[in-house]
């Protein structure tokens, strides 16, 4: 081993830096600790820092902010807005409810019944998400952790420590103070992301924050989902009217509200990108913030109208109905009009009733949501879980500036159009002038569909196939009224929470031949 390390260190520093640049950040951090030479030649590979209501995350955040070199490399703050709870609350009214029986201790496990049930559900979901896949290295690593799971009593005791630490941070507002400190200490900071999805799934976090990296091996715990979220991953909570909601409810968005407040009130910062990103979990900012003027609305508007503000990712909790109160007031449109320099816009809702529910559901009024003529520099537009009227969408796209270089339509639904994606692509080919443009000016169009079995963050992506149909001689990858899957052989599966989950949209026998499933 010593000879191998010596041989590696004998390489020119430039070569070592190139090799290290291909390694995961977690490995680079370990490599830097092995010896002084590697510490000097292995560059700090992270341009982002994490923050949450956790003292370890705050400690690391401040250490980076105080480092004479590393602080100059930070371009993004990611705020983990999910929080641990001792009582699983359900917000169906202004007063939350909970099942008292589930709070009782399980005599055989030494933890509350609800905790035991959640941990069991985690194990079940882990198996379901793997399904028939062959054992990849990441599957094996997760299975080893599952096989080595700590006793539930020990899991509960560690979970209680995390909860107590969280309460201490919230009372002291140390997370808020750290965020303010970071704004001042990171001169290259451009982006702030707030997400409820950092914990991902059991043994498979979306982000390996310092807190999550410090979890004991085999630690099973109820995966926290921030914001207003239904305990069932495929169900959608209904947002409470913001003007009537108690402070306890609004504090479900603690991190998001702190970010809005500080960025709107602090003059000296260079934030040009703001992301409230649910990662396709069925939640988001309560869109009834836009129903009538309120403090959070005013703060949001103040941020996006700042000179130089260019990128907005906005996941909205809209419930599953199509009463678009949060858009009908006109406040949402008025705010977006203020973002004159917008180049990137990603809007998502939680609507998922499915297509063909014409008697009950109405499409989103796109004129009230997309004042697209107000953004002369818009280059990237993404709409996720939007129930749309095809004609309205075509009308909006026809008004898009020539700077638009990419359009992404994720999990779109069509309450009034029986031909759904099939018809939309035909209308885009025939009614837009994009095909007549020079090649560099033709927008890239990407469509995603949920697949037959829906998991948050998992989808079938169509890009090259759509381009071939719109601008070439390819056939329409969609068929009939289908909105869940394209034609066989078209599209590729992806998972926002599992980078290793990629496969073509083909039948089980073909997946077996490819060595993807058993």
C-alpha positions in Angstrom: 0.0 0.0 0.0 2.9 2.4 0.9 4.5 1.7 -2.5 1.2 2.4 -4.3 0.7 5.7 -2.4 4.4 6.8 -3.1 3.9 6.0 -6.8 0.8 8.1 -6.8 2.4 11.0 -5.1 5.3 10.9 -7.6 2.9 12.1 -10.3 2.9 15.8 -11.2 0.5 17.8 -9.0 -1.4 18.8 -12.1 -2.1 15.1 -12.9 -3.1 14.4 -9.4 -5.6 17.3 -9.4 -7.1 16.0 -12.6 -7.5 12.5 -11.2 -9.0 13.7 -8.0 -11.5 15.9 -9.8 -13.3 12.7 -11.0 -13.8 11.5 -7.4 -16.9 12.0 -5.3 -16.6 14.9 -2.8 -16.9 12.4 0.1 -13.8 10.5 -1.2 -11.9 13.8 -1.8 -12.5 14.9 1.8 -11.1 11.6 3.1 -8.1 11.8 0.7 -7.2 15.2 1.9 -6.8 13.8 5.4 -4.3 11.1 4.5 -1.2 13.3 4.3 -0.1 16.8 3.8 0.9 16.3 0.1 -2.6 15.1 -0.9 -4.2 17.9 1.2 -2.3 20.4 -0.9 -2.8 18.8 -4.3 -6.4 17.6 -3.8 -8.6 20.7 -4.4 -11.6 21.4 -2.2 -14.2 20.0 -4.5 -17.4 21.6 -3.1 -18.9 24.9 -4.2 -21.9 24.5 -1.8 -22.5 24.4 1.9 -25.4 23.0 3.9 -27.5 24.6 6.6 -30.4 23.4 8.7 -31.7 23.5 12.3 -28.8 21.2 13.4 -25.7 22.3 15.4 -23.3 20.1 13.4 -24.5 21.5 10.0 -24.1 25.0 11.5 -20.6 24.2 12.9 -19.3 23.0 9.5 -21.1 25.9 7.7 -19.3 28.4 9.9 -16.0 26.6 9.6 -16.1 27.0 5.9 -17.3 30.6 6.2 -14.2 31.3 8.4 -11.7 29.5 6.1 -9.4 31.9 4.3 -9.6 29.9 1.0 -12.7 27.7 1.0 -15.1 30.5 1.7 -14.2 32.1 -1.7 -15.3 28.9 -3.5 -18.8 28.7 -2.2 -21.5 29.6 -4.7 -24.6 27.9 -3.2 -26.2 27.5 0.2 -28.5 24.5 0.4 -31.0 24.7 3.3 -32.4 21.4 4.5 -35.9 22.5 5.6 -37.0 19.1 6.8 -37.3 18.7 10.6 -37.6 15.9 13.1 -40.8 15.6 15.1 -41.9 13.7 18.2 -45.6 13.8 17.2 -46.6 13.1 13.6 -49.1 15.8 12.9 -51.7 16.0 10.2 -52.8 19.5 9.1 -56.3 19.1 7.7 -57.5 22.2 9.5 -56.0 25.2 11.4 -55.6 22.8 14.3 -53.4 19.8 13.7 -54.5 16.3 14.6 -52.6 13.1 15.6 -53.3 9.5 16.7 -52.7 9.3 20.4 -52.5 5.5 20.4 -49.5 5.7 18.0 -47.7 7.8 20.6 -47.6 5.0 23.2 -44.4 3.0 23.7 -44.1 -0.3 22.0 -43.2 -2.6 24.9 -41.1 -5.0 22.8 -39.0 -2.2 21.1 -38.7 0.6 23.6 -39.9 3.3 21.2 -43.2 4.8 20.3 -45.5 2.8 18.1 -45.4 5.4 15.3 -41.6 5.3 15.3 -41.6 1.5 15.0 -44.1 1.7 12.1 -42.2 4.3 10.2 -39.0 2.4 10.5 -40.7 -0.7 9.2 -42.2 1.3 6.3 -38.7 2.5 5.4 -37.4 -1.0 5.1 -40.5 -1.9 3.0 -40.0 1.1 0.6 -36.3 0.3 0.2 -37.2 -3.2 -1.1 -40.0 -1.8 -3.3 -37.8 0.8 -4.9 -35.2 -1.8 -5.7 -37.9 -4.2 -7.0 -36.3 -6.7 -9.4 -33.1 -4.8 -10.1 -29.8 -6.7 -10.0 -27.6 -5.9 -7.1 -25.7 -2.8 -7.9 -22.9 -1.7 -5.5 -25.2 1.0 -4.0 -27.9 -1.6 -3.4 -25.4 -3.9 -1.7 -24.2 -1.0 0.5 -27.7 -0.2 1.6 -28.5 -3.8 2.2 -25.5 -4.1 4.5 -26.8 -1.1 6.5 -30.2 -2.7 6.7 -28.7 -6.0 7.9 -26.8 -4.1 10.5 -29.7 -1.9 11.7 -29.4 -0.6 15.2 -32.0 -1.8 17.7 -35.0 0.4 17.5 -34.6 1.6 21.1 -31.1 2.8 20.2 -32.5 4.4 17.0 -35.1 6.2 19.1 -32.6 7.5 21.6 -30.3 8.9 18.8 -33.4 10.4 17.1 -34.3 12.1 20.4 -30.8 13.6 20.5 -31.3 15.0 17.0 -34.7 16.4 18.0 -33.4 18.0 21.2 -30.5 19.6 19.3 -33.0 20.9 16.7 -35.1 22.5 19.3 -32.1 24.2 20.8 -31.0 25.6 17.5 -34.5 26.9 16.8 -34.7 28.6 20.2 -31.3 30.2 19.7 -32.0 31.1 16.0 -28.4 29.9 15.3 -29.4 28.7 11.9 -30.8 32.1 11.0 -27.6 33.8 12.4 -25.4 31.4 10.4 -27.3 32.2 7.2 -26.8 35.9 7.7 -23.1 35.3 8.4 -22.7 33.3 5.3 -24.2 36.0 3.1 -21.4 38.3 4.3 -18.6 35.7 4.2 -19.1 34.0 0.8 -18.2 36.6 -1.8 -19.0 34.2 -4.8 -22.4 33.2 -3.4 -25.0 33.3 -6.1 -27.6 30.7 -5.3 -29.8 29.7 -2.3 -31.7 26.4 -2.4 -34.3 25.5 0.2 -35.6 21.9 0.0 -37.7 19.5 2.1 -36.1 16.4 0.4 -32.5 16.3 1.7 -33.0 13.0 3.6 -34.1 11.2 0.4 -34.9 7.6 1.4 -33.5 5.2 4.0 -29.7 4.9 3.6 -30.0 6.9 0.4 -30.1 10.7 1.2 -30.4 13.3 -1.6 -27.6 15.3 0.1 -24.9 13.9 2.5 -25.0 16.9 4.8 -22.6 16.8 7.8 -25.5 15.8 10.1 -26.5 12.9 7.8 -22.9 11.7 7.3 -22.5 11.5 11.1 -25.5 9.2 11.5 -24.5 5.8 13.1 -24.2 2.9 10.8 -27.5 1.2 10.5 -29.5 4.1 11.9 -33.2 3.8 10.8 -35.5 6.7 11.5 -38.7 8.3 10.2 -37.5 10.2 7.1 -38.4 13.8 7.7 -40.2 15.6 4.8 -40.3 19.4 5.3 -43.1 21.8 4.6 -46.8 20.5 4.5 -46.5 16.9 3.4 -48.9 14.0 3.5 -47.5 11.0 5.4 -48.3 8.8 2.4 -45.7 9.6 -0.3 -48.2 9.4 -3.2 -50.9 11.5 -1.5 -51.1 15.3 -1.7 -51.9 17.5 1.3 -54.3 20.4 0.8 -52.8 23.8 1.6 -54.5 25.8 4.4 -55.5 29.4 3.7 -52.4 31.4 4.5 -54.3 34.3 6.0 -56.1 32.1 8.5 -53.2 29.7 9.3 -51.6 29.7 12.8 -48.0 30.5 13.2 -47.3 26.8 14.1 -48.5 25.8 10.6 -46.5 28.6 8.9 -43.4 27.4 10.7 -43.5 24.2 8.7 -41.7 26.4 6.2 -39.2 27.8 8.8 -36.1 27.8 6.5 -38.0 29.1 3.5 -39.5 32.0 5.6 -36.1 32.9 7.0 -34.6 33.0 3.5 -37.4 35.1 2.2 -37.1 37.5 5.1 -33.3 37.9 5.1 -32.8 38.1 1.3 -35.6 40.8 1.0 -34.2 42.9 3.9 -30.5 42.6 3.3 -29.1 45.0 0.7 -25.6 43.7 0.3 -25.8 40.2 -1.3 -25.4 38.9 -4.8 -28.1 36.2 -4.9 -29.3 35.9 -8.4 -30.8 32.4 -8.1 -33.4 31.3 -5.7 -34.7 27.7 -5.5 -37.6 26.3 -3.4 -37.2 22.7 -4.8 -39.3 19.8 -3.7 -37.5 17.3 -6.0 -41.0 16.1 -7.1 -42.1 15.3 -3.6 -45.8 16.3 -3.3 -45.2 19.5 -1.5 -43.9 23.1 -2.0 -44.5 26.6 -0.8 -48.1 27.1 0.1 -49.4 28.8 -3.1 -52.2 30.6 -1.1 -49.4 33.0 -0.2 -50.3 34.5 -3.5 -54.1 34.7 -2.8 -53.9 38.0 -1.1 -51.1 40.4 0.1 -49.1 39.1 3.0 -45.6 39.4 4.4 -44.2 36.4 2.6 -45.6 37.6 -0.7 -44.0 41.1 -0.3 -40.7 39.5 0.5 -40.8 37.2 -2.5 -41.6 40.1 -4.8 -38.8 42.2 -3.4 -36.2 39.5 -4.0 -37.1 38.7 -7.6 -37.3 42.3 -8.7 -33.7 43.0 -7.6 -31.4 43.9 -10.5 -29.5 40.9 -11.6 -32.0 38.3 -10.4 -32.0 35.6 -13.1 -33.1 32.1 -11.9 -36.2 31.0 -10.0 -37.2 27.4 -9.1 -40.6 27.5 -7.4 -42.3 24.3 -6.2 -45.8 25.1 -5.1 -48.2 23.1 -2.8 -51.5 23.5 -4.7 -53.3 20.4 -3.4 -55.0 18.2 -6.0 -58.0 20.2 -6.9 -58.1 22.7 -9.7 -59.4 25.8 -7.8 -56.4 28.0 -8.6 -57.1 30.6 -5.9 -53.4 31.4 -5.6 -53.2 32.4 -9.2 -56.5 34.0 -9.8 -55.8 37.1 -7.6 -53.2 38.3 -10.1 -50.6 38.7 -7.4 -48.5 35.8 -8.7 -48.4 37.3 -12.2 -47.6 40.7 -10.8 -44.7 39.4 -8.9 -43.2 37.5 -11.8 -43.5 40.5 -14.0 -41.1 42.3 -11.7 -38.3 39.8 -12.6 -37.3 41.6 -15.8 -33.9 39.9 -16.2 -35.2 36.3 -15.7 -33.4 33.7 -17.7 -34.4 30.4 -16.0 -37.8 29.6 -14.6 -39.0 26.3 -13.2 -42.6 26.1 -11.8 -44.2 23.0 -10.4 -47.5 22.2 -8.7 -48.8 19.2 -6.8 -51.7 18.6 -9.1 -51.9 14.8 -9.9 -55.5 13.9 -10.4 -54.8 12.4 -13.8 -56.0 13.4 -17.2 -59.5 13.2 -18.6 -61.2 14.6 -15.4 -62.9 17.3 -17.5 -66.0 17.5 -15.4 -64.1 18.3 -12.3 -60.8 19.9 -13.1 -59.7 23.0 -14.8 -56.3 23.7 -16.4 -54.0 26.3 -14.9 -54.8 29.7 -16.4 -51.4 30.1 -18.1 -51.9 33.8 -18.9 -52.0 34.4 -15.1 -48.9 32.3 -14.5 -46.7 32.9 -17.5 -46.3 36.6 -18.4 -43.7 35.4 -20.9 -43.5 38.6 -22.9 -42.1 40.3 -19.8 -38.9 38.2 -19.9 -36.9 39.1 -23.0 -33.9 37.1 -21.9 -35.7 33.9 -20.9 -33.6 30.9 -22.0 -34.9 28.0 -20.0 -38.5 27.2 -19.0 -39.7 24.1 -17.0 -43.3 23.4 -16.1 -43.9 20.4 -13.7 -47.3 18.8 -12.9 -49.2 21.5 -14.8 -52.7 20.6 -16.0 -52.7 22.6 -19.2 -55.0 23.5 -22.0 -53.1 22.7 -25.2 -54.2 25.8 -27.1 -53.2 28.1 -24.1 -49.8 26.5 -23.9 -49.2 26.9 -27.6 -50.2 30.5 -27.4 -47.8 31.1 -24.6 -44.9 29.4 -26.4 -45.6 31.4 -29.6 -45.0 34.5 -27.5 -41.7 33.3 -26.0 -38.6 35.3 -26.9 -36.2 33.9 -29.4 -33.7 33.5 -26.6 -35.6 30.5 -25.3 -33.2 27.6 -25.8 -34.8 24.8 -23.8 -38.3 23.8 -22.7 -39.0 21.0 -20.2 -42.5 19.7 -19.5 -42.6 17.3 -16.6 -45.6 15.1 -15.8 -47.9 17.4 -17.7 -51.7 16.6 -17.7 -54.5 17.6 -20.1 -58.0 17.9 -18.5 -59.5 19.2 -21.8 -57.5 17.3 -24.5 -58.0 13.6 -25.1 -54.9 13.4 -27.3 -52.7 14.7 -24.4 -49.0 14.6 -25.1 -49.5 13.1 -28.6 -51.7 16.1 -29.6 -49.4 18.6 -27.9 -46.3 17.5 -29.8 -48.2 17.6 -33.1 -49.4 21.1 -32.3 -45.9 22.2 -31.4 -44.5 20.8 -34.6 -47.3 22.4 -36.8 -48.2 25.6 -35.0 -44.8 26.9 -33.7 -42.2 28.3 -36.0 -39.3 26.7 -34.2 -38.6 24.1 -36.9 -37.9 27.0 -39.4 -35.2 28.5 -37.2 -31.5 27.9 -37.8 -30.2 24.9 -35.9 -28.6 26.8 -32.9 -31.9 28.7 -32.4 -34.2 25.7 -32.2 -35.2 25.1 -28.5 -34.4 21.7 -27.0 -37.7 20.2 -25.8 -37.8 17.5 -23.1 -40.9 15.7 -22.0 -41.1 13.5 -18.8 -43.8 11.0 -17.9 -44.3 9.1 -14.6 -44.3 5.5 -15.8 -46.7 2.8 -14.9 -45.6 2.7 -11.3 -45.3 6.2 -9.8 -42.5 7.0 -7.3 -41.7 10.6 -6.3 -38.6 11.7 -8.3 -38.8 8.8 -10.8 -39.8 9.4 -14.4 -39.3 8.5 -18.1 -37.5 11.2 -20.0 -37.9 11.9 -23.7 -35.5 14.4 -25.3 -33.7 13.2 -28.5 -36.9 11.5 -29.5 -38.9 14.7 -29.2 -36.3 16.7 -31.1 -36.3 14.1 -33.9 -40.1 14.4 -34.2 -40.3 18.2 -33.9 -37.4 19.1 -36.2 -36.7 15.9 -38.2 -38.4 12.9 -39.6 -38.8 10.9 -36.4 -42.2 9.6 -35.3 -44.2 10.9 -32.4 -42.9 9.1 -29.3 -46.3 9.4 -27.5 -49.4 7.6 -28.5 -53.1 8.1 -28.2 -54.2 9.5 -24.9 -51.4 8.0 -22.9 -49.7 10.3 -20.3 -47.9 7.8 -18.2 -45.7 6.0 -20.7 -44.5 6.6 -24.3 -44.3 4.0 -27.0 -42.2 1.0 -26.2 -38.5 1.7 -26.9 -38.8 5.4 -26.5 -37.4 7.3 -23.5 -35.2 6.5 -20.5 -36.0 6.1 -16.9 -34.3 8.3 -14.3 -34.6 8.9 -10.6 -33.8 12.2 -8.9 -32.9 10.4 -5.7 -30.9 7.5 -7.2 -28.3 8.4 -9.8 -27.7 4.8 -10.6 -31.3 4.2 -11.7 -31.2 4.6 -15.5 -32.7 2.2 -18.0 -34.5 2.3 -21.4 -38.2 2.1 -21.6 -38.4 -1.5 -22.8 -40.1 -4.7 -21.6 -39.0 -7.0 -18.8 -37.4 -9.5 -21.1 -35.2 -6.8 -22.7 -34.2 -5.5 -19.3 -33.2 -9.0 -18.3 -31.0 -9.3 -21.4 -29.4 -6.0 -20.6 -28.6 -7.2 -17.1 -30.7 -4.5 -15.4 -33.3 -6.8 -13.6 -33.3 -10.4 -12.5 
